[in-house]
Amino acid sequence: MAKAPFQDIEAEEAQKMIEAGTVKVIDVRQSYEYQSGHIEKAVLVPINGLYEFAAGLEQQTIPKDQPVLFVCEMGQRSAAASEVAAIAGYQQVYNLEGGMNNWRYSGMPVIKPTK
């Protein structure tokens, strides 16, 4: 079985990387999902279609050697986003295992925009 071009990580490990400032967080959910609560400093790049997502990712001008962590609600959309990023040349690609569902369950901080 071939190895995935990205690494699944648990919420605790992701939080350590975020606190250390070593990873850029990309939230691939829809805007309404992001607005319901997201990881601090996460950038929203919705994954509507793979081509559109790849273009949106390029617009973020994230260096390809900077670690990136992809997040969705359950972990499937972010896994697809992780694959696209790896194909696009990103070298350190991480997927939040279990997505925001697992993040909240693990007691990690969630930012909810004030209205």
Secondary structure by P-SEA (a helix, b strand, c coil): cccccbbbbcaaaaaaaaaaccbbbbbcccaaaaaacccccccccccccaaaaaaaaaaaccccccbbbbbccccaaaaaaaaaaaaacccccccccccaaaaaaaccbbbbbcc
